[in-house]
Amino acid sequence: SLLSQALCGCPVNVPTLDNRTVNLTTQDIFRPGMKRRVTGEGLPLPKSPDRRGDLIVEYEVKFPERLKSA
């Protein structure tokens, strides 16, 4: 379920501005505003186009307003 994935971690496919996809897996509990830095997966550096900067991924977590009773 989505709840167990949010609490136990899951793979996340992150699209980049240059039409690539970076796969992230975390074992942390997702929290609103949580950020992850992915080294070398950002945009090319202006003075060194052969090198890439870091990609910062911020998770947007939306909690349900109510849960269904089982």
All heavy atoms as TSV, in Angstrom:
chain	resi	resn	atom	element	x	y	z
A	1	SER	N	N	0.838	-1.186	0.000
A	1	SER	CA	C	0.000	0.000	0.000
A	1	SER	C	C	0.881	1.247	0.000
A	1	SER	O	O	2.060	1.190	0.337
A	1	SER	CB	C	-0.930	0.004	1.208
A	1	SER	OG	O	-0.205	0.298	2.380
A	2	LEU	N	N	0.298	2.371	-0.356
A	2	LEU	CA	C	1.057	3.618	-0.358
A	2	LEU	C	C	1.539	3.994	1.025
A	2	LEU	O	O	2.626	4.531	1.184
A	2	LEU	CB	C	0.198	4.748	-0.941
A	2	LEU	CG	C	-0.053	4.690	-2.436
A	2	LEU	CD1	C	-0.993	5.815	-2.855
A	2	LEU	CD2	C	1.231	4.760	-3.211
A	3	LEU	N	N	0.736	3.690	2.048
A	3	LEU	CA	C	1.131	4.018	3.413
A	3	LEU	C	C	2.377	3.243	3.804
A	3	LEU	O	O	3.319	3.814	4.339
A	3	LEU	CB	C	-0.009	3.735	4.389
A	3	LEU	CG	C	0.290	4.034	5.859
A	3	LEU	CD1	C	0.677	5.489	6.048
A	3	LEU	CD2	C	-0.888	3.677	6.721
A	4	SER	N	N	2.422	1.949	3.525
A	4	SER	CA	C	3.600	1.166	3.894
A	4	SER	C	C	4.815	1.604	3.083
A	4	SER	O	O	5.930	1.624	3.594
A	4	SER	CB	C	3.339	-0.329	3.712
A	4	SER	OG	O	3.134	-0.640	2.360
A	5	GLN	N	N	4.621	2.008	1.817
A	5	GLN	CA	C	5.742	2.502	1.026
A	5	GLN	C	C	6.282	3.805	1.600
A	5	GLN	O	O	7.488	4.015	1.651
A	5	GLN	CB	C	5.317	2.713	-0.428
A	5	GLN	CG	C	5.096	1.424	-1.179
A	5	GLN	CD	C	4.626	1.684	-2.594
A	5	GLN	OE1	O	4.309	2.812	-2.972
A	5	GLN	NE2	N	4.579	0.632	-3.390
A	6	ALA	N	N	5.394	4.689	2.043
A	6	ALA	CA	C	5.825	5.958	2.612
A	6	ALA	C	C	6.568	5.755	3.920
A	6	ALA	O	O	7.474	6.502	4.250
A	6	ALA	CB	C	4.627	6.875	2.832
A	7	LEU	N	N	6.189	4.730	4.675
A	7	LEU	CA	C	6.832	4.482	5.964
A	7	LEU	C	C	8.071	3.609	5.855
A	7	LEU	O	O	8.986	3.725	6.667
A	7	LEU	CB	C	5.833	3.837	6.934
A	7	LEU	CG	C	4.670	4.726	7.354
A	7	LEU	CD1	C	3.691	3.934	8.205
A	7	LEU	CD2	C	5.157	5.950	8.091
A	8	CYS	N	N	8.125	2.728	4.890
A	8	CYS	CA	C	9.213	1.750	4.806
A	8	CYS	C	C	10.179	2.007	3.660
A	8	CYS	O	O	11.166	1.294	3.519
A	8	CYS	CB	C	8.636	0.343	4.657
A	8	CYS	SG	S	7.567	-0.122	6.019
A	9	GLY	N	N	9.903	2.952	2.819
A	9	GLY	CA	C	10.772	3.236	1.691
A	9	GLY	C	C	10.292	2.554	0.427
A	9	GLY	O	O	9.623	1.533	0.471
A	10	CYS	N	N	10.628	3.143	-0.682
A	10	CYS	CA	C	10.236	2.594	-1.974
A	10	CYS	C	C	11.085	3.258	-3.052
A	10	CYS	O	O	11.666	4.315	-2.834
A	10	CYS	CB	C	8.758	2.834	-2.241
A	10	CYS	SG	S	8.313	4.559	-2.425
A	11	PRO	N	N	11.155	2.649	-4.235
A	11	PRO	CA	C	11.877	3.302	-5.328
A	11	PRO	C	C	11.060	4.468	-5.889
A	11	PRO	O	O	9.838	4.406	-5.933
A	11	PRO	CB	C	12.034	2.187	-6.364
A	11	PRO	CG	C	10.984	1.194	-6.036
A	11	PRO	CD	C	10.691	1.324	-4.575
A	12	VAL	N	N	11.756	5.528	-6.282
A	12	VAL	CA	C	11.112	6.704	-6.852
A	12	VAL	C	C	11.858	7.051	-8.137
A	12	VAL	O	O	13.087	7.150	-8.137
A	12	VAL	CB	C	11.170	7.905	-5.874
A	12	VAL	CG1	C	10.566	9.147	-6.493
A	12	VAL	CG2	C	10.479	7.570	-4.565
A	13	ASN	N	N	11.140	7.221	-9.233
A	13	ASN	CA	C	11.728	7.652	-10.499
A	13	ASN	C	C	11.610	9.167	-10.578
A	13	ASN	O	O	10.510	9.707	-10.586
A	13	ASN	CB	C	11.007	7.004	-11.684
A	13	ASN	CG	C	11.194	5.510	-11.686
A	13	ASN	OD1	O	12.253	5.010	-11.353
A	13	ASN	ND2	N	10.165	4.793	-12.052
A	14	VAL	N	N	12.762	9.848	-10.665
A	14	VAL	CA	C	12.797	11.310	-10.666
A	14	VAL	C	C	13.149	11.795	-12.067
A	14	VAL	O	O	14.242	11.511	-12.568
A	14	VAL	CB	C	13.845	11.825	-9.660
A	14	VAL	CG1	C	13.893	13.337	-9.661
A	14	VAL	CG2	C	13.556	11.286	-8.269
A	15	PRO	N	N	12.242	12.529	-12.730
A	15	PRO	CA	C	12.575	13.082	-14.044
A	15	PRO	C	C	13.502	14.287	-13.875
A	15	PRO	O	O	13.387	15.041	-12.912
A	15	PRO	CB	C	11.220	13.502	-14.609
A	15	PRO	CG	C	10.366	13.740	-13.412
A	15	PRO	CD	C	10.874	12.818	-12.329
A	16	THR	N	N	14.423	14.465	-14.817
A	16	THR	CA	C	15.340	15.595	-14.772
A	16	THR	C	C	14.995	16.577	-15.897
A	16	THR	O	O	14.227	16.252	-16.806
A	16	THR	CB	C	16.797	15.129	-14.936
A	16	THR	OG1	O	16.942	14.542	-16.234
A	16	THR	CG2	C	17.183	14.127	-13.862
A	17	LEU	N	N	15.582	17.767	-15.844
A	17	LEU	CA	C	15.304	18.789	-16.852
A	17	LEU	C	C	15.856	18.428	-18.226
A	17	LEU	O	O	15.408	18.952	-19.238
A	17	LEU	CB	C	15.875	20.143	-16.403
A	17	LEU	CG	C	15.213	20.764	-15.179
A	17	LEU	CD1	C	15.951	22.034	-14.778
A	17	LEU	CD2	C	13.756	21.065	-15.442
A	18	ASP	N	N	16.842	17.520	-18.268
A	18	ASP	CA	C	17.416	17.131	-19.561
A	18	ASP	C	C	16.858	15.786	-20.038
A	18	ASP	O	O	17.517	15.039	-20.749
A	18	ASP	CB	C	18.936	17.133	-19.516
A	18	ASP	CG	C	19.502	16.216	-18.452
A	18	ASP	OD1	O	18.731	15.681	-17.636
A	18	ASP	OD2	O	20.729	16.029	-18.434
A	19	ASN	N	N	15.618	15.484	-19.639
A	19	ASN	CA	C	14.858	14.310	-20.099
A	19	ASN	C	C	15.475	12.966	-19.729
A	19	ASN	O	O	15.305	11.986	-20.436
A	19	ASN	CB	C	14.624	14.378	-21.616
A	19	ASN	CG	C	13.744	15.534	-21.996
A	19	ASN	OD1	O	12.781	15.831	-21.303
A	19	ASN	ND2	N	14.079	16.213	-23.066
A	20	ARG	N	N	16.177	12.918	-18.625
A	20	ARG	CA	C	16.658	11.643	-18.094
A	20	ARG	C	C	15.788	11.274	-16.908
A	20	ARG	O	O	14.979	12.063	-16.440
A	20	ARG	CB	C	18.123	11.759	-17.640
A	20	ARG	CG	C	19.078	12.079	-18.762
A	20	ARG	CD	C	20.532	12.172	-18.304
A	20	ARG	NE	N	20.697	13.182	-17.264
A	20	ARG	CZ	C	21.185	12.944	-16.040
A	20	ARG	NH1	N	21.572	11.741	-15.694
A	20	ARG	NH2	N	21.283	13.911	-15.160
A	21	THR	N	N	15.953	10.072	-16.415
A	21	THR	CA	C	15.262	9.630	-15.213
A	21	THR	C	C	16.296	9.066	-14.245
A	21	THR	O	O	17.120	8.240	-14.633
A	21	THR	CB	C	14.220	8.541	-15.524
A	21	THR	OG1	O	13.263	9.087	-16.438
A	21	THR	CG2	C	13.495	8.097	-14.280
A	22	VAL	N	N	16.263	9.550	-13.008
A	22	VAL	CA	C	17.155	9.065	-11.960
A	22	VAL	C	C	16.323	8.219	-11.005
A	22	VAL	O	O	15.264	8.655	-10.549
A	22	VAL	CB	C	17.811	10.247	-11.211
A	22	VAL	CG1	C	18.664	9.765	-10.066
A	22	VAL	CG2	C	18.623	11.094	-12.177
A	23	ASN	N	N	16.782	7.015	-10.734
A	23	ASN	CA	C	16.068	6.124	-9.818
A	23	ASN	C	C	16.633	6.276	-8.417
A	23	ASN	O	O	17.833	6.111	-8.212
A	23	ASN	CB	C	16.209	4.671	-10.280
A	23	ASN	CG	C	15.619	4.465	-11.654
A	23	ASN	OD1	O	14.531	4.931	-11.927
A	23	ASN	ND2	N	16.337	3.788	-12.513
A	24	LEU	N	N	15.772	6.597	-7.461
A	24	LEU	CA	C	16.171	6.739	-6.065
A	24	LEU	C	C	15.447	5.693	-5.235
A	24	LEU	O	O	14.282	5.409	-5.455
A	24	LEU	CB	C	15.790	8.114	-5.519
A	24	LEU	CG	C	16.447	9.322	-6.129
A	24	LEU	CD1	C	15.923	10.587	-5.456
A	24	LEU	CD2	C	17.939	9.247	-5.971
A	25	THR	N	N	16.154	5.148	-4.265
A	25	THR	CA	C	15.537	4.255	-3.297
A	25	THR	C	C	15.940	4.747	-1.919
A	25	THR	O	O	17.104	5.064	-1.691
A	25	THR	CB	C	16.016	2.804	-3.493
A	25	THR	OG1	O	15.688	2.400	-4.815
A	25	THR	CG2	C	15.327	1.875	-2.523
A	26	THR	N	N	14.989	4.841	-1.039
A	26	THR	CA	C	15.291	5.274	0.319
A	26	THR	C	C	14.635	4.329	1.316
A	26	THR	O	O	13.589	3.758	1.040
A	26	THR	CB	C	14.826	6.726	0.567
A	26	THR	OG1	O	15.201	7.106	1.882
A	26	THR	CG2	C	13.338	6.883	0.415
A	27	GLN	N	N	15.279	4.153	2.430
A	27	GLN	CA	C	14.715	3.350	3.510
A	27	GLN	C	C	14.175	4.240	4.624
A	27	GLN	O	O	13.710	3.755	5.643
A	27	GLN	CB	C	15.778	2.395	4.073
A	27	GLN	CG	C	16.306	1.410	3.047
A	27	GLN	CD	C	15.215	0.537	2.459
A	27	GLN	OE1	O	14.326	0.064	3.149
A	27	GLN	NE2	N	15.271	0.327	1.154
A	28	ASP	N	N	14.243	5.551	4.406
A	28	ASP	CA	C	13.768	6.506	5.413
A	28	ASP	C	C	12.261	6.685	5.313
A	28	ASP	O	O	11.652	6.439	4.272
A	28	ASP	CB	C	14.433	7.870	5.209
A	28	ASP	CG	C	15.931	7.818	5.404
A	28	ASP	OD1	O	16.394	6.941	6.162
A	28	ASP	OD2	O	16.635	8.637	4.788
A	29	ILE	N	N	11.673	7.159	6.389
A	29	ILE	CA	C	10.262	7.529	6.389
A	29	ILE	C	C	10.136	8.872	5.668
A	29	ILE	O	O	10.880	9.806	5.953
A	29	ILE	CB	C	9.720	7.634	7.823
A	29	ILE	CG1	C	9.766	6.267	8.488
A	29	ILE	CG2	C	8.314	8.205	7.842
A	29	ILE	CD1	C	9.413	6.288	9.959
A	30	PHE	N	N	9.231	8.952	4.697
A	30	PHE	CA	C	9.027	10.198	3.972
A	30	PHE	C	C	8.348	11.213	4.884
A	30	PHE	O	O	7.387	10.908	5.574
A	30	PHE	CB	C	8.134	9.966	2.742
A	30	PHE	CG	C	8.809	9.170	1.667
A	30	PHE	CD1	C	8.540	7.825	1.527
A	30	PHE	CD2	C	9.702	9.767	0.807
A	30	PHE	CE1	C	9.147	7.082	0.531
A	30	PHE	CE2	C	10.316	9.039	-0.196
A	30	PHE	CZ	C	10.044	7.688	-0.331
A	31	ARG	N	N	8.869	12.437	4.874
A	31	ARG	CA	C	8.297	13.529	5.645
A	31	ARG	C	C	8.092	14.727	4.716
A	31	ARG	O	O	8.846	14.886	3.757
A	31	ARG	CB	C	9.248	13.925	6.775
A	31	ARG	CG	C	9.456	12.846	7.808
A	31	ARG	CD	C	10.451	13.279	8.893
A	31	ARG	NE	N	11.696	13.833	8.388
A	31	ARG	CZ	C	12.734	13.118	7.954
A	31	ARG	NH1	N	12.677	11.819	7.946
A	31	ARG	NH2	N	13.833	13.703	7.532
A	32	PRO	N	N	7.112	15.576	5.002
A	32	PRO	CA	C	6.928	16.764	4.168
A	32	PRO	C	C	8.199	17.610	4.159
A	32	PRO	O	O	8.819	17.827	5.200
A	32	PRO	CB	C	5.778	17.511	4.857
A	32	PRO	CG	C	5.039	16.458	5.617
A	32	PRO	CD	C	6.087	15.459	6.049
A	33	GLY	N	N	8.604	18.040	2.976
A	33	GLY	CA	C	9.788	18.883	2.843
A	33	GLY	C	C	11.111	18.130	2.875
A	33	GLY	O	O	12.166	18.747	2.815
A	34	MET	N	N	11.070	16.812	2.947
A	34	MET	CA	C	12.294	16.020	2.981
A	34	MET	C	C	13.056	16.224	1.675
A	34	MET	O	O	12.461	16.274	0.603
A	34	MET	CB	C	11.931	14.542	3.157
A	34	MET	CG	C	13.099	13.622	3.272
A	34	MET	SD	S	12.520	11.978	3.761
A	34	MET	CE	C	12.962	11.060	2.312
A	35	LYS	N	N	14.382	16.382	1.755
A	35	LYS	CA	C	15.202	16.602	0.576
A	35	LYS	C	C	16.312	15.566	0.520
A	35	LYS	O	O	16.809	15.126	1.545
A	35	LYS	CB	C	15.826	17.995	0.594
A	35	LYS	CG	C	14.818	19.104	0.485
A	35	LYS	CD	C	15.490	20.450	0.485
A	35	LYS	CE	C	14.435	21.554	0.446
A	35	LYS	NZ	N	15.036	22.872	0.514
A	36	ARG	N	N	16.692	15.206	-0.691
A	36	ARG	CA	C	17.805	14.288	-0.931
A	36	ARG	C	C	18.715	14.909	-1.986
A	36	ARG	O	O	18.241	15.482	-2.971
A	36	ARG	CB	C	17.321	12.933	-1.443
A	36	ARG	CG	C	16.623	12.131	-0.405
A	36	ARG	CD	C	17.658	11.576	0.590
A	36	ARG	NE	N	17.002	10.880	1.651
A	36	ARG	CZ	C	16.898	11.322	2.899
A	36	ARG	NH1	N	17.380	12.485	3.228
A	36	ARG	NH2	N	16.308	10.615	3.813
A	37	ARG	N	N	20.009	14.793	-1.776
A	37	ARG	CA	C	21.003	15.277	-2.734
A	37	ARG	C	C	21.551	14.072	-3.490
A	37	ARG	O	O	21.982	13.096	-2.893
A	37	ARG	CB	C	22.136	15.982	-2.009
A	37	ARG	CG	C	23.247	16.460	-2.938
A	37	ARG	CD	C	24.395	17.080	-2.146
A	37	ARG	NE	N	23.936	18.208	-1.367
A	37	ARG	CZ	C	23.978	19.479	-1.778
A	37	ARG	NH1	N	24.478	19.764	-2.959
A	37	ARG	NH2	N	23.524	20.445	-1.012
A	38	VAL	N	N	21.537	14.148	-4.824
A	38	VAL	CA	C	22.084	13.093	-5.663
A	38	VAL	C	C	23.309	13.682	-6.369
A	38	VAL	O	O	23.185	14.515	-7.269
A	38	VAL	CB	C	21.051	12.583	-6.687
A	38	VAL	CG1	C	21.614	11.412	-7.459
A	38	VAL	CG2	C	19.743	12.198	-5.997
A	39	THR	N	N	24.480	13.261	-5.942
A	39	THR	CA	C	25.732	13.812	-6.445
A	39	THR	C	C	25.938	13.475	-7.915
A	39	THR	O	O	25.772	12.332	-8.328
A	39	THR	CB	C	26.916	13.262	-5.613
A	39	THR	OG1	O	26.676	13.550	-4.239
A	39	THR	CG2	C	28.224	13.900	-6.031
A	40	GLY	N	N	26.284	14.512	-8.700
A	40	GLY	CA	C	26.638	14.329	-10.100
A	40	GLY	C	C	25.490	14.066	-11.052
A	40	GLY	O	O	25.710	13.716	-12.203
A	41	GLU	N	N	24.245	14.254	-10.609
A	41	GLU	CA	C	23.083	13.992	-11.470
A	41	GLU	C	C	22.323	15.254	-11.848
A	41	GLU	O	O	21.270	15.187	-12.447
A	41	GLU	CB	C	22.125	12.999	-10.799
A	41	GLU	CG	C	22.676	11.607	-10.693
A	41	GLU	CD	C	22.854	10.929	-12.046
A	41	GLU	OE1	O	22.258	11.368	-13.048
A	41	GLU	OE2	O	23.600	9.943	-12.089
A	42	GLY	N	N	22.866	16.427	-11.524
A	42	GLY	CA	C	22.199	17.679	-11.853
A	42	GLY	C	C	22.564	18.160	-13.249
A	42	GLY	O	O	23.013	17.390	-14.100
A	43	LEU	N	N	22.397	19.446	-13.483
A	43	LEU	CA	C	22.693	20.036	-14.779
A	43	LEU	C	C	24.202	20.180	-14.965
A	43	LEU	O	O	24.959	20.229	-13.989
A	43	LEU	CB	C	22.019	21.396	-14.889
A	43	LEU	CG	C	20.494	21.374	-14.934
A	43	LEU	CD1	C	19.939	22.793	-14.913
A	43	LEU	CD2	C	20.002	20.632	-16.151
A	44	PRO	N	N	24.667	20.273	-16.214
A	44	PRO	CA	C	26.092	20.479	-16.459
A	44	PRO	C	C	26.565	21.794	-15.832
A	44	PRO	O	O	25.829	22.779	-15.801
A	44	PRO	CB	C	26.190	20.541	-17.979
A	44	PRO	CG	C	24.961	19.858	-18.482
A	44	PRO	CD	C	23.909	20.111	-17.450
A	45	LEU	N	N	27.809	21.804	-15.356
A	45	LEU	CA	C	28.375	23.016	-14.762
A	45	LEU	C	C	28.770	23.982	-15.881
A	45	LEU	O	O	29.361	23.566	-16.885
A	45	LEU	CB	C	29.588	22.654	-13.913
A	45	LEU	CG	C	29.307	21.725	-12.728
A	45	LEU	CD1	C	30.602	21.312	-12.049
A	45	LEU	CD2	C	28.372	22.387	-11.735
A	46	PRO	N	N	28.482	25.286	-15.739
A	46	PRO	CA	C	28.751	26.251	-16.815
A	46	PRO	C	C	30.223	26.308	-17.237
A	46	PRO	O	O	30.522	26.390	-18.411
A	46	PRO	CB	C	28.309	27.596	-16.224
A	46	PRO	CG	C	27.405	27.258	-15.097
A	46	PRO	CD	C	27.819	25.904	-14.601
A	47	LYS	N	N	31.140	26.229	-16.288
A	47	LYS	CA	C	32.569	26.341	-16.615
A	47	LYS	C	C	33.195	24.992	-16.947
A	47	LYS	O	O	34.316	24.948	-17.434
A	47	LYS	CB	C	33.314	27.006	-15.473
A	47	LYS	CG	C	32.891	28.448	-15.269
A	47	LYS	CD	C	33.688	29.120	-14.199
A	47	LYS	CE	C	33.227	30.562	-14.058
A	47	LYS	NZ	N	33.944	31.278	-13.016
A	48	SER	N	N	32.489	23.901	-16.665
A	48	SER	CA	C	32.975	22.552	-16.965
A	48	SER	C	C	31.801	21.712	-17.464
A	48	SER	O	O	31.252	20.901	-16.717
A	48	SER	CB	C	33.576	21.910	-15.717
A	48	SER	OG	O	34.642	22.658	-15.216
A	49	PRO	N	N	31.405	21.877	-18.725
A	49	PRO	CA	C	30.212	21.184	-19.220
A	49	PRO	C	C	30.306	19.654	-19.172
A	49	PRO	O	O	29.290	18.985	-19.256
A	49	PRO	CB	C	30.068	21.666	-20.656
A	49	PRO	CG	C	31.008	22.795	-20.826
A	49	PRO	CD	C	31.987	22.753	-19.708
A	50	ASP	N	N	31.507	19.111	-19.026
A	50	ASP	CA	C	31.666	17.661	-18.942
A	50	ASP	C	C	31.373	17.138	-17.541
A	50	ASP	O	O	31.288	15.929	-17.331
A	50	ASP	CB	C	33.067	17.244	-19.378
A	50	ASP	CG	C	34.157	17.945	-18.585
A	50	ASP	OD1	O	33.973	19.137	-18.257
A	50	ASP	OD2	O	35.192	17.309	-18.300
A	51	ARG	N	N	31.213	18.040	-16.579
A	51	ARG	CA	C	30.870	17.662	-15.199
A	51	ARG	C	C	29.466	18.125	-14.880
A	51	ARG	O	O	28.971	19.097	-15.448
A	51	ARG	CB	C	31.857	18.284	-14.211
A	51	ARG	CG	C	33.264	17.734	-14.377
A	51	ARG	CD	C	34.252	18.339	-13.397
A	51	ARG	NE	N	33.768	18.239	-12.032
A	51	ARG	CZ	C	33.959	19.186	-11.103
A	51	ARG	NH1	N	34.611	20.275	-11.383
A	51	ARG	NH2	N	33.484	19.022	-9.895
A	52	ARG	N	N	28.820	17.423	-13.940
A	52	ARG	CA	C	27.452	17.779	-13.550
A	52	ARG	C	C	27.421	18.176	-12.074
A	52	ARG	O	O	28.154	17.634	-11.257
A	52	ARG	CB	C	26.506	16.603	-13.775
A	52	ARG	CG	C	26.306	16.284	-15.236
A	52	ARG	CD	C	25.265	15.201	-15.395
A	52	ARG	NE	N	24.889	15.067	-16.779
A	52	ARG	CZ	C	23.933	15.750	-17.380
A	52	ARG	NH1	N	23.225	16.621	-16.703
A	52	ARG	NH2	N	23.671	15.571	-18.647
A	53	GLY	N	N	26.506	19.081	-11.784
A	53	GLY	CA	C	26.279	19.471	-10.402
A	53	GLY	C	C	25.405	18.437	-9.702
A	53	GLY	O	O	25.116	17.367	-10.242
A	54	ASP	N	N	24.988	18.756	-8.499
A	54	ASP	CA	C	24.142	17.849	-7.725
A	54	ASP	C	C	22.668	18.118	-8.013
A	54	ASP	O	O	22.270	19.248	-8.287
A	54	ASP	CB	C	24.405	18.025	-6.225
A	54	ASP	CG	C	25.811	17.614	-5.846
A	54	ASP	OD1	O	26.476	16.935	-6.657
A	54	ASP	OD2	O	26.242	17.957	-4.739
A	55	LEU	N	N	21.883	17.072	-7.953
A	55	LEU	CA	C	20.434	17.158	-8.115
A	55	LEU	C	C	19.823	17.137	-6.721
A	55	LEU	O	O	20.131	16.250	-5.916
A	55	LEU	CB	C	19.932	15.969	-8.935
A	55	LEU	CG	C	18.424	15.805	-9.080
A	55	LEU	CD1	C	17.851	16.938	-9.931
A	55	LEU	CD2	C	18.115	14.462	-9.732
A	56	ILE	N	N	18.996	18.123	-6.413
A	56	ILE	CA	C	18.297	18.168	-5.130
A	56	ILE	C	C	16.849	17.736	-5.382
A	56	ILE	O	O	16.151	18.337	-6.194
A	56	ILE	CB	C	18.314	19.582	-4.507
A	56	ILE	CG1	C	19.733	20.105	-4.401
A	56	ILE	CG2	C	17.610	19.580	-3.156
A	56	ILE	CD1	C	20.635	19.323	-3.473
A	57	VAL	N	N	16.438	16.685	-4.696
A	57	VAL	CA	C	15.073	16.161	-4.830
A	57	VAL	C	C	14.325	16.485	-3.549
A	57	VAL	O	O	14.774	16.131	-2.455
A	57	VAL	CB	C	15.086	14.634	-5.062
A	57	VAL	CG1	C	13.668	14.097	-5.145
A	57	VAL	CG2	C	15.878	14.290	-6.312
A	58	GLU	N	N	13.205	17.196	-3.661
A	58	GLU	CA	C	12.368	17.506	-2.502
A	58	GLU	C	C	11.066	16.729	-2.635
A	58	GLU	O	O	10.405	16.780	-3.666
A	58	GLU	CB	C	12.072	18.995	-2.411
A	58	GLU	CG	C	11.257	19.352	-1.180
A	58	GLU	CD	C	11.099	20.855	-0.992
A	58	GLU	OE1	O	11.667	21.631	-1.768
A	58	GLU	OE2	O	10.404	21.243	-0.046
A	59	TYR	N	N	10.727	15.985	-1.593
A	59	TYR	CA	C	9.518	15.167	-1.598
A	59	TYR	C	C	8.334	16.002	-1.149
A	59	TYR	O	O	8.399	16.706	-0.149
A	59	TYR	CB	C	9.678	13.971	-0.657
A	59	TYR	CG	C	10.716	12.985	-1.114
A	59	TYR	CD1	C	12.044	13.115	-0.738
A	59	TYR	CD2	C	10.367	11.926	-1.930
A	59	TYR	CE1	C	12.996	12.209	-1.164
A	59	TYR	CE2	C	11.314	11.011	-2.364
A	59	TYR	CZ	C	12.627	11.168	-1.972
A	59	TYR	OH	O	13.573	10.280	-2.397
A	60	GLU	N	N	7.251	15.934	-1.899
A	60	GLU	CA	C	6.000	16.586	-1.510
A	60	GLU	C	C	5.085	15.484	-0.990
A	60	GLU	O	O	4.679	14.597	-1.737
A	60	GLU	CB	C	5.355	17.282	-2.704
A	60	GLU	CG	C	4.081	17.985	-2.353
A	60	GLU	CD	C	3.462	18.673	-3.562
A	60	GLU	OE1	O	4.177	19.032	-4.491
A	60	GLU	OE2	O	2.232	18.825	-3.540
A	61	VAL	N	N	4.795	15.544	0.287
A	61	VAL	CA	C	3.984	14.506	0.933
A	61	VAL	C	C	2.602	15.075	1.212
A	61	VAL	O	O	2.471	16.114	1.851
A	61	VAL	CB	C	4.638	14.031	2.249
A	61	VAL	CG1	C	3.813	12.951	2.895
A	61	VAL	CG2	C	6.055	13.535	1.980
A	62	LYS	N	N	1.582	14.401	0.709
A	62	LYS	CA	C	0.208	14.812	0.965
A	62	LYS	C	C	-0.459	13.741	1.812
A	62	LYS	O	O	-0.539	12.586	1.405
A	62	LYS	CB	C	-0.560	14.997	-0.347
A	62	LYS	CG	C	-0.027	16.121	-1.191
A	62	LYS	CD	C	-0.839	16.298	-2.445
A	62	LYS	CE	C	-0.296	17.437	-3.270
A	62	LYS	NZ	N	-1.076	17.625	-4.499
A	63	PHE	N	N	-0.905	14.120	2.987
A	63	PHE	CA	C	-1.572	13.189	3.881
A	63	PHE	C	C	-3.082	13.246	3.651
A	63	PHE	O	O	-3.633	14.311	3.393
A	63	PHE	CB	C	-1.277	13.548	5.339
A	63	PHE	CG	C	0.145	13.280	5.725
A	63	PHE	CD1	C	1.056	14.322	5.812
A	63	PHE	CD2	C	0.579	11.998	5.985
A	63	PHE	CE1	C	2.367	14.075	6.158
A	63	PHE	CE2	C	1.894	11.745	6.334
A	63	PHE	CZ	C	2.791	12.796	6.415
A	64	PRO	N	N	-3.758	12.108	3.743
A	64	PRO	CA	C	-5.214	12.121	3.577
A	64	PRO	C	C	-5.873	12.847	4.749
A	64	PRO	O	O	-5.339	12.880	5.851
A	64	PRO	CB	C	-5.587	10.634	3.581
A	64	PRO	CG	C	-4.466	9.954	4.263
A	64	PRO	CD	C	-3.243	10.764	4.018
A	65	GLU	N	N	-7.002	13.451	4.471
A	65	GLU	CA	C	-7.730	14.152	5.516
A	65	GLU	C	C	-8.469	13.173	6.433
A	65	GLU	O	O	-8.705	13.461	7.595
A	65	GLU	CB	C	-8.693	15.160	4.903
A	65	GLU	CG	C	-7.957	16.279	4.207
A	65	GLU	CD	C	-8.875	17.369	3.752
A	65	GLU	OE1	O	-10.030	17.449	4.234
A	65	GLU	OE2	O	-8.451	18.145	2.887
A	66	ARG	N	N	-8.831	12.014	5.891
A	66	ARG	CA	C	-9.453	10.967	6.732
A	66	ARG	C	C	-9.161	9.617	6.107
A	66	ARG	O	O	-8.879	9.507	4.915
A	66	ARG	CB	C	-10.940	11.183	6.910
A	66	ARG	CG	C	-11.764	11.299	5.650
A	66	ARG	CD	C	-13.224	11.566	5.983
A	66	ARG	NE	N	-13.505	12.967	6.195
A	66	ARG	CZ	C	-14.049	13.767	5.304
A	66	ARG	NH1	N	-14.367	13.306	4.141
A	66	ARG	NH2	N	-14.282	15.011	5.569
A	67	LEU	N	N	-9.222	8.586	6.915
A	67	LEU	CA	C	-8.981	7.221	6.471
A	67	LEU	C	C	-10.280	6.415	6.540
A	67	LEU	O	O	-11.118	6.664	7.405
A	67	LEU	CB	C	-7.926	6.551	7.358
A	67	LEU	CG	C	-6.542	7.191	7.357
A	67	LEU	CD1	C	-5.661	6.531	8.400
A	67	LEU	CD2	C	-5.925	7.090	5.988
A	68	LYS	N	N	-10.428	5.490	5.622
A	68	LYS	CA	C	-11.574	4.585	5.677
A	68	LYS	C	C	-11.369	3.581	6.802
A	68	LYS	O	O	-10.264	3.123	7.034
A	68	LYS	CB	C	-11.716	3.812	4.374
A	68	LYS	CG	C	-12.063	4.636	3.179
A	68	LYS	CD	C	-12.204	3.715	1.983
A	68	LYS	CE	C	-12.345	4.484	0.704
A	68	LYS	NZ	N	-12.425	3.585	-0.463
A	69	SER	N	N	-12.436	3.248	7.494
A	69	SER	CA	C	-12.322	2.197	8.512
A	69	SER	C	C	-12.383	0.854	7.811
A	69	SER	O	O	-13.127	0.653	6.859
A	69	SER	CB	C	-13.415	2.334	9.556
A	69	SER	OG	O	-14.687	2.294	8.930
A	70	ALA	N	N	-11.584	-0.080	8.303
A	70	ALA	CA	C	-11.513	-1.404	7.655
A	70	ALA	C	C	-12.602	-2.322	8.088
A	70	ALA	O	O	-13.251	-2.264	9.029
A	70	ALA	CB	C	-10.167	-2.040	7.946
